[in-house]
């Protein structure tokens, strides 16, 4: 018999949840206020799980979670909430919650979470202590969205932030990889240290090496002064390396040494410098493919991929677009020194249908331009660059296309080609090829509810090829 405490001021909901479980295997007790939880947990040595609502009458559920973890750190706690909040999700997971669920519940997920939590031994190893000063605001206000994908990312941030694990973030350009990296840093025990970033694709090999490790005076032509690199500057803090796939093999080997031995030499120097830096890396490319092509070290890949987070493109979480628009309108209006404007219904409808190859960054740029160009109280479709340039979506008429989709796909690619040329020179073919392949496989998997046999048969590819693409694009 598993003993569960359910804390929620909605007694009808509490009873309904309890009725979902076998009464011969689960015994529920109920409390309506968080002030009573500490005494209950202290007095019960046979308690297997606490289910805790965030919004309680007297004391916040997150405060109650902290109390429980101080009393019995190994006791699993499932936090439940009536509204989606990335801030709450991050804090709950950072403070040691087993799971964070939102109402209305997915019944199967709720039951599965309870079963997993109750499988924990009460004598399990005590987890690491949570980060102190948890009442502070940790700068996650720019991770905007209520989609299931964003909530999962928030939970992963909270889970990994309380450790020093190396993190590898996957996602297309413009999805917000650096925002996730900053949120991890700000919710970690290193948050009082520096957060520094370097773009591996923006610098030549020699300059990137100097940027990361520093150099001694005279190390190379133009090195007139000694330079302190970002690894030294970020000591006891976090270093974020963006576009890690574009790093040369030589620099990769030096980075691997820092991760393994926590020391390095400046360019042109002989003295070994010890550092304590948390590494977060990001890429918009397939590192699996880069390894196959011999362009990325396998040992470095596994050193970086201790913990991975995939950020889906905006077109796969369109429900977040209205919230993002609202946020950008307020933010950019403040920067421009003008009152916020509404987005017309037609403009919003168009935004919801657009395919967003540039993701959240492209959306922000369009809102910025729309606020500048708009002459009235509302932003109209013609005020937005994507529509002013003819970037409307193209509907596929498969009955008339027969076996040739060239013209239709051409209409999709043509309006965005100027942006691709400006933003991704030298990468356009790879970007479009991988994006199309990922979209086709993802859509087919969804159509068949994840059935890989039917998906591979329908697409006409082998199971091994499908498994490789699922791994490459994070389509689990």
C-alpha positions in Angstrom: 0.0 0.0 0.0 1.4 3.4 -1.0 0.5 6.4 1.2 -0.1 9.6 -0.6 -0.8 13.1 0.8 -2.8 15.3 -1.6 -2.7 19.1 -0.7 -5.3 21.2 -2.6 -8.1 23.5 -1.5 -10.3 22.1 -4.2 -11.7 19.1 -2.3 -13.8 17.9 -5.2 -10.8 17.7 -7.5 -8.8 16.0 -4.8 -11.4 13.3 -4.4 -11.7 12.9 -8.1 -8.0 12.4 -8.5 -7.9 9.8 -5.7 -10.7 7.9 -7.4 -8.4 7.4 -10.5 -6.3 5.0 -8.5 -6.8 1.5 -7.2 -7.8 1.8 -3.5 -6.1 -1.5 -2.7 -2.7 -0.1 -3.8 -3.0 3.6 -2.9 -4.2 5.3 0.2 -4.9 9.0 0.0 -5.0 11.6 2.8 -6.1 15.2 2.1 -5.2 18.7 3.3 -6.6 22.0 2.1 -3.9 24.3 3.4 -0.1 24.3 3.2 0.4 25.4 6.8 -0.5 21.9 8.0 1.9 20.0 5.7 5.1 20.3 7.7 3.7 18.6 10.8 2.0 15.9 8.8 5.3 15.1 6.9 7.2 15.1 10.2 4.8 12.7 11.9 4.5 10.2 9.0 7.4 7.9 8.4 5.4 5.7 6.0 4.6 8.5 3.5 5.5 7.7 -0.1 4.4 10.8 -2.0 3.1 14.3 -1.7 0.9 15.9 -4.4 0.9 19.6 -3.9 -1.0 22.4 -5.6 0.8 25.7 -6.2 -2.0 28.0 -5.3 -3.0 27.3 -1.7 -4.9 29.7 0.6 -2.2 30.7 3.1 1.1 29.4 1.9 2.4 29.0 -1.6 2.8 25.4 -2.7 6.4 26.2 -3.8 7.2 27.4 -0.3 5.6 24.2 1.1 7.8 22.2 -1.3 10.9 23.8 0.1 9.7 22.9 3.7 9.2 19.3 2.7 12.6 19.0 1.1 14.2 20.5 4.2 12.5 17.9 6.4 12.7 14.9 4.1 14.8 15.6 1.0 14.2 12.1 -0.5 10.4 12.3 -0.3 9.0 12.6 -3.8 6.7 15.7 -4.4 4.6 16.2 -7.5 3.7 19.9 -8.0 0.4 20.6 -9.7 -0.8 24.0 -11.0 -4.0 25.5 -12.4 -2.1 27.7 -14.8 1.0 27.4 -16.9 4.1 29.3 -15.6 7.6 28.7 -16.9 8.9 30.4 -13.8 7.0 28.1 -11.4 8.0 25.0 -13.5 11.7 26.0 -13.3 11.6 26.7 -9.6 9.6 23.6 -8.7 12.1 21.3 -10.5 15.1 23.3 -9.2 13.8 22.8 -5.6 13.6 19.1 -6.1 10.1 18.3 -7.3 9.6 14.9 -8.9 7.3 16.3 -11.5 5.4 19.5 -12.4 1.9 19.0 -13.9 -0.7 21.5 -15.1 -4.5 21.3 -15.0 -6.4 20.0 -16.8 -4.4 16.9 -16.4 -3.5 14.3 -19.0 -4.8 11.3 -17.0 -2.3 8.8 -18.4 0.6 11.2 -17.6 -0.7 11.8 -14.1 -1.1 8.1 -13.3 2.3 7.3 -14.8 4.0 10.1 -12.7 2.4 8.8 -9.5 3.4 5.2 -10.2 7.0 6.2 -10.9 7.2 8.5 -7.9 5.8 5.7 -5.6 8.4 3.3 -6.9 11.1 5.4 -5.2 12.5 3.8 -2.0 12.1 5.9 1.1 15.7 5.0 1.8 17.0 6.3 -1.5 20.2 8.4 -1.7 19.5 11.9 -0.6 19.7 14.3 -3.6 22.0 17.4 -3.7 20.8 20.3 -1.6 18.7 22.9 -3.5 20.1 26.3 -4.4 19.6 28.8 -1.6 18.0 32.2 -1.9 15.3 30.7 -4.1 12.9 33.6 -3.4 14.9 35.8 -5.8 13.7 36.4 -9.3 16.1 34.5 -11.6 15.7 36.3 -14.9 13.6 33.9 -16.9 11.1 36.5 -18.0 12.1 36.1 -21.7 11.2 32.4 -21.9 7.7 33.1 -23.1 5.0 30.5 -23.8 2.5 28.1 -22.4 2.8 25.3 -24.9 3.6 21.8 -23.6 7.0 22.0 -25.3 8.0 25.2 -23.4 6.7 23.8 -20.1 8.9 20.7 -20.6 11.9 23.0 -21.4 11.3 25.0 -18.2 11.2 21.7 -16.2 14.5 20.6 -17.7 16.0 24.0 -16.9 15.0 23.7 -13.3 16.2 20.1 -13.1 19.7 20.7 -14.6 20.3 24.1 -13.0 20.8 22.6 -9.6 23.7 20.6 -10.9 27.0 21.5 -12.6 26.4 19.2 -15.5 27.5 20.2 -19.0 24.5 21.0 -21.2 24.1 20.7 -25.0 21.2 22.7 -26.5 19.8 21.8 -29.9 17.6 24.0 -32.0 17.3 26.0 -35.2 18.7 29.6 -35.4 16.4 32.1 -33.6 14.7 29.6 -31.3 16.2 31.1 -28.1 19.1 28.8 -27.2 21.1 31.5 -25.4 18.0 32.5 -23.4 17.8 28.9 -22.1 21.5 28.9 -21.3 21.1 32.2 -19.3 18.1 30.7 -17.5 20.2 27.7 -16.5 22.9 30.0 -15.2 20.6 32.3 -13.3 18.9 29.4 -11.5 22.2 27.7 -10.6 24.6 28.0 -7.7 26.9 29.9 -10.0 24.5 32.7 -10.7 26.7 35.2 -8.8 29.5 34.4 -11.2 29.8 35.7 -14.8 27.8 34.4 -17.7 29.9 34.8 -20.9 29.2 33.7 -24.4 31.1 33.2 -27.6 29.9 32.4 -31.1 32.1 29.8 -32.7 30.8 30.5 -36.2 31.5 34.3 -36.1 35.3 34.1 -35.5 38.2 32.7 -37.4 40.0 29.8 -35.8 42.9 31.8 -34.4 40.6 34.6 -33.1 38.2 32.1 -31.5 41.1 30.3 -29.8 42.3 33.7 -28.4 38.7 34.6 -27.5 38.3 31.5 -25.4 41.8 30.9 -24.0 43.4 34.3 -24.2 47.0 34.9 -25.6 50.3 36.1 -24.5 52.0 39.2 -25.8 53.7 38.4 -29.1 51.9 35.0 -29.5 51.0 35.9 -33.1 51.1 38.9 -35.5 49.1 41.7 -34.0 49.2 40.3 -30.4 50.6 43.5 -28.9 49.2 42.9 -25.4 48.4 39.9 -23.2 44.7 39.0 -23.4 42.6 37.2 -20.8 40.3 34.7 -22.5 36.7 34.0 -21.6 37.5 30.8 -19.7 39.5 32.8 -17.2 36.9 35.5 -17.0 34.1 33.0 -16.4 35.9 31.2 -13.6 33.3 30.1 -11.1 30.6 31.1 -13.6 29.2 29.8 -16.9 30.6 29.9 -20.4 28.1 29.5 -23.3 29.5 28.4 -26.7 27.1 28.9 -29.5 27.3 27.1 -32.9 29.7 24.6 -31.4 29.6 22.6 -34.7 31.6 25.3 -36.5 34.6 25.0 -34.2 37.8 23.7 -35.8 39.1 20.2 -34.9 42.2 21.8 -33.3 40.1 24.1 -31.0 37.8 21.1 -30.3 40.8 19.2 -28.9 41.8 22.1 -26.6 38.2 22.5 -25.4 38.1 18.7 -24.7 41.2 19.1 -22.5 39.6 21.9 -20.5 36.5 19.8 -19.9 38.6 16.8 -18.8 41.3 18.4 -16.8 39.9 21.9 -16.0 43.0 23.6 -17.1 44.5 25.2 -20.2 47.3 27.4 -21.5 46.9 30.8 -23.2 47.9 30.9 -26.9 51.7 31.3 -26.9 52.0 30.5 -23.2 53.4 27.7 -21.2 51.8 28.2 -17.8 48.8 25.9 -17.0 45.8 27.8 -15.7 43.2 26.1 -13.6 39.6 27.1 -14.0 36.2 26.1 -12.6 33.7 26.9 -15.4 30.3 25.4 -16.2 30.0 24.7 -20.0 26.8 25.1 -22.0 27.0 24.6 -25.7 24.5 25.0 -28.5 24.1 24.1 -32.2 21.7 24.4 -35.0 23.3 21.6 -36.9 23.3 17.8 -36.5 26.4 16.9 -34.6 25.7 13.2 -35.4 26.1 14.1 -39.1 29.2 16.2 -38.3 30.8 13.3 -36.6 30.0 11.0 -39.5 31.7 13.6 -41.8 34.7 13.7 -39.5 34.1 17.4 -38.7 33.3 16.9 -35.0 35.1 14.8 -32.3 33.1 11.9 -30.9 34.7 12.2 -27.5 33.9 15.9 -27.3 30.3 15.2 -28.3 29.8 12.8 -25.4 31.6 15.2 -23.0 29.2 18.0 -24.0 26.0 15.9 -24.2 25.8 15.1 -20.5 22.4 16.7 -20.4 20.6 17.8 -23.6 17.7 20.2 -24.3 15.9 20.5 -27.7 14.1 23.7 -28.5 11.4 23.1 -31.1 11.0 25.6 -33.9 8.2 28.2 -33.6 6.1 26.6 -36.3 5.8 23.5 -34.0 4.5 25.6 -31.1 2.2 28.1 -32.7 0.1 28.4 -29.6 2.9 30.5 -28.1 2.8 33.2 -30.8 0.1 35.4 -29.2 2.0 35.5 -25.9 5.3 36.2 -27.7 3.6 39.0 -29.7 2.2 40.6 -26.6 5.6 40.4 -24.9 7.5 41.9 -27.8 4.9 44.7 -28.3 5.4 45.8 -24.7 9.1 45.4 -24.7 9.8 47.1 -28.0 7.3 49.9 -27.4 9.1 50.7 -24.2 12.4 50.8 -26.1 10.9 53.1 -28.7 9.3 55.3 -26.1 5.8 54.9 -27.5 2.6 53.4 -26.2 1.9 49.8 -27.1 -0.3 49.1 -30.2 -2.7 46.3 -30.8 -2.2 43.7 -33.5 -5.1 43.6 -35.9 -7.0 40.3 -36.1 -6.0 39.8 -39.7 -2.3 40.3 -38.9 -2.5 37.9 -36.0 -4.2 35.3 -38.2 -1.5 35.7 -40.7 1.2 35.3 -38.1 -0.4 32.1 -36.9 -0.2 30.6 -40.4 3.3 31.8 -41.3 6.0 29.1 -41.3 8.7 31.2 -39.4 12.0 30.0 -40.9 13.8 32.5 -38.6 11.8 31.4 -35.5 11.3 33.7 -32.5 14.0 36.1 -33.6 12.2 36.6 -36.9 9.0 37.2 -35.1 10.6 39.8 -32.8 12.1 41.6 -35.8 8.7 41.7 -37.6 7.0 43.2 -34.5 9.8 45.8 -34.2 9.3 46.8 -37.8 5.5 46.7 -37.5 5.6 49.1 -34.5 7.8 51.5 -36.5 5.8 51.3 -39.7 2.3 51.4 -38.3 0.6 54.7 -38.7 -2.6 54.0 -36.7 -3.4 52.4 -33.4 -3.1 48.8 -34.7 -0.4 46.9 -36.6 -1.7 45.7 -39.9 -0.5 42.9 -42.1 1.1 45.3 -44.6 3.2 46.8 -41.7 5.0 43.5 -41.2 8.0 42.7 -43.4 7.1 39.0 -44.0 3.8 40.0 -45.6 5.0 43.2 -47.3 7.6 41.0 -49.1 5.0 38.5 -50.2 5.7 35.9 -47.5 2.2 34.5 -47.1 1.8 30.8 -46.8 1.2 28.7 -49.8 -1.5 26.0 -49.7 -0.6 22.7 -51.3 -3.2 21.4 -53.8 -2.2 17.8 -54.1 -5.0 17.0 -56.5 -3.6 19.3 -59.2 0.1 18.8 -58.3 0.1 15.1 -59.1 3.7 14.0 -58.8 5.5 17.3 -59.3 5.7 19.6 -56.2 8.5 21.8 -57.6 6.4 24.8 -58.4 4.6 24.8 -55.1 7.7 24.3 -53.0 9.3 27.0 -55.1 6.6 29.5 -54.1 7.3 28.6 -50.4 11.1 29.0 -50.7 11.2 32.1 -53.0 9.9 34.7 -50.6 12.2 33.6 -47.8 15.3 33.2 -49.9 16.5 36.8 -49.4 16.5 36.3 -45.6 18.3 32.9 -46.0 21.0 34.5 -48.1 21.4 37.3 -45.6 21.3 35.2 -42.5 22.8 31.8 -43.5 25.3 32.2 -46.4 27.1 29.0 -47.1 24.5 27.0 -45.2 21.3 27.4 -47.1 21.3 24.0 -48.9 22.1 22.1 -45.6 19.5 24.2 -43.7 16.7 23.6 -46.2 17.5 19.9 -46.8 17.6 19.1 -43.0 14.6 21.2 -42.2 12.5 19.6 -45.0 13.6 16.1 -43.9 12.9 16.7 -40.3 9.5 18.2 -41.1 8.4 15.3 -43.3 9.6 12.6 -40.8 8.1 14.5 -37.8 4.7 14.9 -39.6 4.6 11.2 -40.6 5.5 10.0 -37.1 2.7 12.2 -35.6 0.3 10.8 -38.2 1.1 7.3 -37.1 1.2 8.1 -33.4 5.0 7.4 -33.3 4.7 4.0 -34.9 8.2 3.6 -36.5 7.3 0.5 -38.6 4.4 2.3 -40.4 6.4 5.5 -40.7 9.4 3.8 -42.3 7.1 1.8 -44.7 5.2 4.9 -45.7 8.2 7.1 -46.3 10.0 4.3 -48.1 13.1 4.3 -45.9 14.7 1.6 -43.7 14.1 1.3 -40.0 17.8 2.0 -39.4 17.6 5.2 -41.4 14.5 6.3 -39.6 16.1 5.6 -36.2 19.2 7.6 -37.3 17.0 10.6 -38.3 14.9 10.4 -35.1 18.2 10.6 -33.1 19.7 13.3 -35.3 16.7 15.6 -35.1 15.6 14.8 -31.6 12.2 13.4 -32.6 11.7 10.9 -29.7 
